[in-house]
Amino acid sequence: MLRLLRDPNLLPPEKLTLLSNIAAQAQTLSMPCYVVGGFVRDLLLGRPVNDLDVVVEGDAIQLGKKLVEVYGGKLTRHFKFNTAIWHLPDSTDFVDLITARKEIYEKPGALPTVTPATIDDDLRRRDFTINAMALRLDGEGFGELLDPLEGQTDLGREVIRVLHPQSFMDDPTRIFRAIRYEERYDFAMDVQTLDAINPESLKVLHSLSGERLRHELDLILDEEDAAEMVLRVVNLGVAEAIHPKIPTFHAEDGDYLEMDVRLDIPADRRTMGYMLWFMDLYEDEVFSIANRLEFSNELTLSVWAAAQLKKSLPYLVESQPSVWTYALEKLPLLSIYAVYLISRENALLDYISLWRHVKPYTTGDDLKSRGLLPGPRYGEILEQLRAAWLDGVLTTKAEEDALLVKLLGSPN
């Protein structure tokens, strides 16, 4: 383990120094200190580590205060679980500081009641064996691997295994995590874990808030293999347990989650994912799912717009550019782009790249200077001029001026 910890390709030297500093301050407070979970898992897999989750047998908030006192930065405290987030000085990086604890779930799906405990207890409360390992950081035990549940063996077997049969009943969001790990690492759930995804544990999903469920789906859409993960969510019956109208996901659409950076559209992988997933639904189905998952108004609008636009395409095909522009200009650009990816209707791409930027030379001030009183007529004239440019009726400013005179109904 010491060799892996000192491999700069897996753990940059500055992060190793950071861990050493944390361990040193934990030792001054007589708190045994460990790095746990995904850090250990990825290190053993030979993957670069990112998350720094540090567990102490003691008071994590007290350790956080000490770190801020010695090294600076800021501390966010979470008293309910006696955890803290140390925001590093002059950086956007942070470290999660966790008090070793036991957890008791009073009812399925509820947040746990926690009590301080040992590192062994803390590892045994976790989701999967591959996440139930720790590396000692302080004192003479530096680099010692704690693996009471044979997580390293399961890494070698490429297996996702829950710690006990009721794991998904306690916290059904672990189902989403198991799916992410399967696809991300090319592992497979063992029989016991698959059996735990059953009608009883899926029923517990009904009690979870839309925000918790959406967060898990968001994390899936962030993954490189998101399409395969979403398909797994559907095929295991998880999607139907969330909402009966959630459809399957077309695997070939997964490539569209990566935005074309050449287009002047803000990239949003999660929004794109939901649009691709729900684009074939009817309006009431979109709103029902959006309500269940507690979508923001903006996300709901984007998904609804994509679904409505796709259904409207047959009525717009072969229309003039001005008709397309009038139909599209109130819709989110990302929704239009999503429908383009699925339909390959070139008019949609023309709107995004060209037509939406077309404007007449004439402005409202020009109309006012010509004696036209402010009112609805302003918008009508400007819209007619713009349509003429879009449809190729106008090609020069002189032609626009001539048409303007005609529209005003008076000589220049």
HUDALIN-V823800 format. One record per pair of residues at least 24 apart in sequence whose ideal C-beta (glycine too) atoms are under 10 Angstrom apart, sorted by sequence separation. I is the first residue (numbers start at 1). J is the second residue. D is the distance in whole Angstrom. If there is no record, write none. Layout:
i->[I;I]
j->[J;J]
d->[D;D]
//
This chain:
i->[11;15;31;32;33;58;60;98;101;122;123;124;129;130;158;172;227;230;249;253;271;275;279;283;323;324;327;328;360;361;362;31;32;33;59;60;100;123;124;126;129;130;160;167;168;172;213;217;227;229;271;274;278;281;282;283;305;306;310;325;360;382;31;32;60;120;123;128;129;161;167;175;216;227;228;250;253;274;277;278;280;281;282;305;306;309;313;317;321;324;325;329;359;360;381;29;30;31;33;119;130;158;160;162;165;168;169;174;175;226;227;249;250;271;275;276;279;280;304;305;308;309;312;320;324;328;329;359;360;380;381;11;26;30;31;55;67;120;123;129;130;158;159;160;161;162;164;165;168;172;213;214;226;227;249;271;274;275;278;279;283;304;305;306;307;310;311;317;319;328;358;360;361;29;31;119;120;130;131;132;158;159;160;161;167;168;169;172;175;176;213;217;225;227;248;249;250;270;274;275;278;279;282;302;303;305;306;309;310;313;316;318;321;325;358;360;5;22;26;29;33;53;54;67;81;129;130;155;157;158;159;160;161;162;163;165;166;168;171;172;175;213;224;227;247;250;268;272;275;276;279;280;281;301;302;305;306;309;313;317;321;325;359;360;377;11;23;25;26;31;64;80;81;83;128;129;130;132;157;159;161;162;165;169;170;172;173;226;246;247;268;271;275;279;280;301;302;304;305;306;307;308;309;316;324;325;355;358;377;10;11;22;26;31;54;81;82;128;129;131;155;159;161;162;164;168;169;172;173;205;210;246;247;248;271;274;275;279;302;303;306;307;310;313;316;324;358;10;15;19;23;29;64;80;81;82;127;128;129;154;157;160;162;165;168;171;172;205;210;224;245;247;299;302;305;306;310;321;322;325;361;10;15;18;22;26;29;52;63;80;82;100;127;128;129;159;160;162;166;167;168;169;170;172;202;205;208;223;224;247;268;272;275;298;301;305;309;313;321;355;356;360;370;10;15;19;28;31;62;63;127;128;162;166;169;172;173;202;205;206;222;246;271;275;303;310;313;355;361;362;366;370;372;4;7;10;12;18;26;29;52;60;61;63;126;127;154;165;168;172;176;180;202;205;206;221;245;302;306;309;322;354;361;372;9;10;11;12;15;26;29;60;62;126;168;171;176;179;183;201;204;205;206;245;321;360;367;371;5;9;10;11;25;28;59;60;61;125;199;202;203;205;239;247;362;366;370;372;1;4;7;9;10;25;60;124;128;173;176;177;180;184;186;197;198;202;245;246;309;351;361;362;371;4;8;25;26;59;60;123;124;127;172;173;176;180;183;184;197;201;202;245;350;360;361;367;370;4;7;11;22;25;26;52;54;55;56;58;60;126;127;171;172;175;176;179;183;184;197;244;245;362;367;1;4;22;25;28;52;53;54;55;56;57;58;173;174;177;180;183;194;199;243;246;247;362;370;1;24;50;51;52;53;54;55;56;57;127;131;173;176;177;180;182;183;189;226;230;234;245;246;360;361;5;22;25;51;52;53;54;55;56;127;172;176;179;183;184;197;226;244;245;360;4;22;25;51;52;53;55;125;180;183;184;243;244;362;21;24;25;55;127;128;131;173;180;182;183;223;227;230;243;246;127;182;183;189;221;222;226;230;242;243;245;246;126;127;181;183;221;222;243;18;21;22;128;179;180;183;221;227;243;21;127;128;131;179;182;220;221;226;227;239;242;243;127;130;179;218;219;221;222;226;242;179;180;218;221;18;128;176;179;180;217;220;221;127;178;179;130;218;221;60;176;179;214;217;218;221;279;59;130;175;176;179;217;275;326;58;108;112;175;178;325;37;57;109;112;128;179;275;279;35;36;57;108;109;110;111;214;217;275;279;326;37;57;105;108;109;110;128;129;175;271;322;325;326;36;57;107;108;109;176;272;275;276;279;280;322;325;56;57;107;108;109;175;271;272;275;276;279;22;33;34;36;55;57;105;108;109;129;268;271;274;275;279;322;323;326;57;105;128;272;273;276;322;325;34;56;104;105;172;175;266;268;272;275;276;321;322;324;325;55;103;265;266;267;271;275;320;322;323;18;31;32;55;103;265;266;321;322;323;31;172;264;265;272;321;322;18;263;320;321;322;26;263;265;320;321;322;265;320;22;320;263;18;22;218;259;19;214;217;18;260;263;15;53;214;215;259;14;55;210;213;214;215;15;54;210;213;214;53;56;210;212;213;214;256;260;55;56;210;211;212;214;256;259;36;54;209;210;211;209;210;256;257;34;37;45;209;210;214;253;256;32;33;36;37;44;206;255;256;263;32;36;41;265;34;41;42;253;264;34;37;41;44;253;260;263;264;36;37;40;41;43;252;263;37;40;41;44;262;38;39;40;41;43;108;109;250;264;37;38;40;108;264;37;39;40;109;110;36;37;38;39;40;108;109;36;37;39;108;109;36;37;107;108;109;110;35;36;109;110;34;35;36;108;109;34;35;107;108;109;33;34;35;44;111;33;34;35;43;33;34;44;109;32;33;34;32;33;40;32;33;40;31;32;34;40;44;30;33;44;32;33;27;28;34;36;41;45;26;27;40;41;44;26;27;34;40;44;23;24;25;26;41;45;23;24;41;22;23;24;40;19;22;23;20;19;20;23;19;23;20;19;5;4;5;2;1;1;5;6;47;5;47;4;2;3;41;45;1;2;4;1;2;1;38;42;1;41]
j->[35;39;55;56;57;82;84;122;125;146;147;148;153;154;182;196;251;254;273;277;295;299;303;307;347;348;351;352;384;385;386;56;57;58;84;85;125;148;149;151;154;155;185;192;193;197;238;242;252;254;296;299;303;306;307;308;330;331;335;350;385;407;57;58;86;146;149;154;155;187;193;201;242;253;254;276;279;300;303;304;306;307;308;331;332;335;339;343;347;350;351;355;385;386;407;56;57;58;60;146;157;185;187;189;192;195;196;201;202;253;254;276;277;298;302;303;306;307;331;332;335;336;339;347;351;355;356;386;387;407;408;39;54;58;59;83;95;148;151;157;158;186;187;188;189;190;192;193;196;200;241;242;254;255;277;299;302;303;306;307;311;332;333;334;335;338;339;345;347;356;386;388;389;58;60;148;149;159;160;161;187;188;189;190;196;197;198;201;204;205;242;246;254;256;277;278;279;299;303;304;307;308;311;331;332;334;335;338;339;342;345;347;350;354;387;389;35;52;56;59;63;83;84;97;111;159;160;185;187;188;189;190;191;192;193;195;196;198;201;202;205;243;254;257;277;280;298;302;305;306;309;310;311;331;332;335;336;339;343;347;351;355;389;390;407;42;54;56;57;62;95;111;112;114;159;160;161;163;188;190;192;193;196;200;201;203;204;257;277;278;299;302;306;310;311;332;333;335;336;337;338;339;340;347;355;356;386;389;408;42;43;54;58;63;86;113;114;160;161;163;187;191;193;194;196;200;201;204;205;237;242;278;279;280;303;306;307;311;334;335;338;339;342;345;348;356;390;43;48;52;56;62;97;113;114;115;160;161;162;187;190;193;195;198;201;204;205;238;243;257;278;280;332;335;338;339;343;354;355;358;394;44;49;52;56;60;63;86;97;114;116;134;161;162;163;193;194;196;200;201;202;203;204;206;236;239;242;257;258;281;302;306;309;332;335;339;343;347;355;389;390;394;404;45;50;54;63;66;97;98;162;163;197;201;204;207;208;237;240;241;257;281;306;310;338;345;348;390;396;397;401;405;407;40;43;46;48;54;62;65;88;96;97;99;162;163;190;201;204;208;212;216;238;241;242;257;281;338;342;345;358;390;397;408;46;47;48;49;52;63;66;97;99;163;205;208;213;216;220;238;241;242;243;282;358;397;404;408;43;47;48;49;63;66;97;98;99;163;237;240;241;243;277;285;400;404;408;410;40;43;46;48;49;64;99;163;167;212;215;216;219;223;225;236;237;241;284;285;348;390;400;401;410;44;48;65;66;99;100;163;164;167;212;213;216;220;223;224;237;241;242;285;390;400;401;407;410;45;48;52;63;66;67;93;95;96;97;99;101;167;168;212;213;216;217;220;224;225;238;285;286;403;408;43;46;64;67;70;94;95;96;97;98;99;100;215;216;219;222;225;236;241;285;288;289;404;412;44;67;93;94;95;96;97;98;99;100;170;174;216;219;220;223;225;226;232;269;273;277;288;289;403;404;49;66;69;95;96;97;98;99;100;171;216;220;223;227;228;241;270;288;289;404;49;67;70;96;97;98;100;170;225;228;229;288;289;407;67;70;71;101;173;174;177;219;226;228;229;269;273;276;289;292;174;229;230;236;268;269;273;277;289;290;292;293;174;175;229;231;269;270;291;67;70;71;177;228;229;232;270;276;292;71;177;178;181;229;232;270;271;276;277;289;292;293;178;181;230;269;270;272;273;277;293;231;232;270;273;71;181;229;232;233;270;273;274;181;232;233;185;273;276;116;232;235;270;273;274;277;335;116;187;232;233;236;274;332;383;116;166;170;233;236;383;96;116;168;171;187;238;334;338;95;96;117;168;169;170;171;274;277;335;339;386;98;118;166;169;170;171;189;190;236;332;383;386;387;98;119;169;170;171;238;334;337;338;341;342;384;387;119;120;170;171;172;238;334;335;338;339;342;86;97;98;100;119;121;169;172;173;193;332;335;338;339;343;386;387;390;122;170;193;337;338;341;387;390;100;122;170;171;238;241;332;334;338;341;342;387;388;390;391;122;170;332;333;334;338;342;387;389;390;86;99;100;123;171;333;334;389;390;391;100;241;333;334;341;390;391;88;333;390;391;392;97;334;336;391;392;393;337;392;95;393;337;93;97;293;334;95;290;293;95;337;340;93;131;292;293;337;93;134;289;292;293;294;95;134;290;293;294;134;137;291;293;294;295;337;341;137;138;292;293;294;296;338;341;119;137;292;293;294;293;294;340;341;119;122;130;294;295;299;338;341;118;119;122;123;130;292;341;342;349;119;123;128;352;122;129;130;341;352;123;126;130;133;342;349;352;353;126;127;130;131;133;342;353;128;131;132;135;353;130;131;132;133;135;200;201;342;356;130;131;133;201;357;131;133;134;203;204;131;132;133;134;135;203;204;132;133;135;204;205;133;134;204;205;206;207;133;134;207;208;133;134;135;207;208;134;135;207;208;209;134;135;136;145;212;135;136;137;145;136;137;147;212;136;137;138;137;138;145;138;139;146;138;139;141;147;151;138;141;152;141;142;137;138;144;146;151;155;137;138;151;152;155;138;139;146;152;156;136;137;138;139;154;158;137;138;155;137;138;139;155;135;138;139;137;137;138;141;138;142;142;142;135;135;137;135;135;136;142;143;184;143;185;143;142;143;181;185;142;143;145;143;144;144;181;185;145;185]
d->[10;10;10;7;8;10;5;8;7;10;8;7;8;5;10;10;5;8;9;8;10;9;8;7;9;8;9;9;9;8;9;4;4;8;9;10;9;6;7;9;5;6;8;9;8;9;10;8;8;9;10;7;5;10;8;7;9;8;9;9;4;10;6;8;9;7;7;8;9;10;8;7;10;7;7;8;9;9;8;9;10;6;10;5;8;6;7;10;7;8;6;9;9;5;5;8;9;3;10;6;10;7;5;8;7;10;8;9;8;10;3;7;9;8;6;10;5;7;10;6;9;7;9;10;6;8;6;6;9;9;7;9;8;7;7;10;8;6;9;10;10;7;6;7;8;8;9;9;5;10;10;9;6;8;5;6;8;5;8;5;9;10;10;8;9;9;10;7;8;8;6;8;9;6;9;9;10;8;10;10;5;6;5;5;6;6;9;6;10;10;6;10;8;9;9;10;10;8;5;9;7;10;9;9;10;9;4;9;5;10;8;9;7;10;9;6;9;8;5;8;8;10;10;8;9;8;7;9;9;7;8;7;9;7;10;8;8;8;10;7;8;9;9;7;7;9;10;9;8;8;9;7;10;9;5;4;8;5;6;8;8;5;8;10;9;10;8;10;9;8;9;9;9;9;9;8;8;7;9;5;7;5;6;6;9;9;10;6;8;7;9;5;4;5;9;6;10;8;8;9;10;9;10;7;7;7;10;5;9;8;7;6;7;6;9;10;7;6;5;9;9;10;6;10;9;9;5;5;9;10;9;8;9;10;8;9;8;9;6;8;5;9;7;6;9;10;5;6;10;7;10;6;5;10;5;10;9;6;8;9;8;6;10;10;4;9;5;7;10;9;9;6;10;5;9;6;7;9;8;8;10;10;8;7;9;10;6;9;6;8;7;9;10;6;7;8;9;6;9;9;8;9;9;10;9;10;9;9;10;7;8;9;10;8;8;9;9;9;5;10;10;8;8;9;9;8;10;10;10;10;7;7;10;9;6;9;7;6;10;7;9;9;9;10;9;10;8;6;10;9;10;9;10;10;9;7;8;10;10;10;10;9;8;9;10;7;8;10;8;7;10;9;7;5;9;7;7;8;9;10;9;9;5;7;9;7;8;9;7;6;6;4;9;7;10;9;8;9;9;10;9;6;10;9;8;9;8;9;7;10;6;6;6;7;10;5;8;8;8;8;7;10;9;9;7;8;6;9;9;5;8;7;6;10;4;7;8;6;9;8;7;6;9;6;9;4;9;9;8;10;6;8;8;7;10;10;8;6;9;9;9;7;9;8;4;6;7;8;8;9;9;5;10;6;8;10;8;10;10;10;8;5;9;8;6;9;7;7;10;9;9;10;9;8;7;7;9;7;7;10;9;9;8;8;8;10;6;9;8;8;7;8;7;8;8;8;10;8;9;4;8;9;9;10;10;6;9;8;10;10;10;5;5;5;5;6;5;9;10;5;7;10;6;9;8;10;8;8;9;6;6;9;9;10;10;9;9;7;9;7;8;7;7;9;6;10;9;10;10;9;9;6;8;9;7;6;7;9;6;5;9;9;5;8;7;10;10;8;9;8;9;9;8;9;10;9;9;5;10;9;9;5;9;5;8;10;9;10;6;6;7;8;10;9;9;9;10;10;9;6;7;9;10;8;9;8;9;6;7;5;9;5;7;6;7;9;5;7;9;9;10;10;10;7;8;8;7;9;9;9;8;9;10;7;10;9;5;4;9;7;8;5;10;8;8;7;9;9;6;9;9;10;10;10;10;9;8;9;9;9;8;8;10;7;7;8;9;8;8;8;8;8;9;10;9;8;10;8;10;8;7;7;10;10;8;9;8;9;9;9;9;6;7;9;9;6;9;5;8;9;9;10;8;9;9;8;8;8;6;10;7;7;7;7;9;6;10;9;9;8;9;10;9;9;6;6;6;9;4;10;7;8;10;9;9;6;10;8;8;9;10;10;9;10;8;10;7;9;9;8;4;8;8;10;8;4;6;8;10;9;7;9;9;10;6;6;9;7;8;8;8;10;6;8;9;8;8;9;9;8;9;9;10;9;8;9;9;5;7;9;4;9;9;9;8;6;9;4;5;8;8;7;6;10;9;10;9;5;8;9;6;9;7;10;7;9;8;10;9;9;10;7;7;8;10;9;10;9;10;8;10;7;10;8;4;10;10;10;9;6;6;10;9;7;10;8;7;9;9;10;9;5;8;9;10;7;10;8;7;10;5;5;10;3;10;10;6;10;9;7;8;9;9;5;9;9;7;9;9;10;9;8;9;7;7;9;7;8;10;10;8;8;9;7;5;8;7;10;6;8;8;9;9;6;9;10;7;10;8;9;10;9;9;10;9;7;8;8;9;9;10;9;7;4;8;9;5;9;6;9;9;8;8;10;9;6;8;4;8;8;8;4;8;7;8;9;10;9;8;10;4;4;10;10;7;8;7;6;4;5;8;10;10;10;6;9;8;10;10;6;6;10;7;6;9;9;7;5;8;9;4;7;6;9;9;8;8;9;9;8;10;9;6;8;10;9;10;9;9;7;6;7;5;8;9;6;5;6;7;9;9;9;9;9;9;10;10;4;8;7;7;4;10;10;9;9;8;8;6;9;10;10;7;8;10;7;9;9;10;6;9;9;9;10;6;9;9;8;9;9;7;9;4;10;5;10;7;10;9;5;9]
//
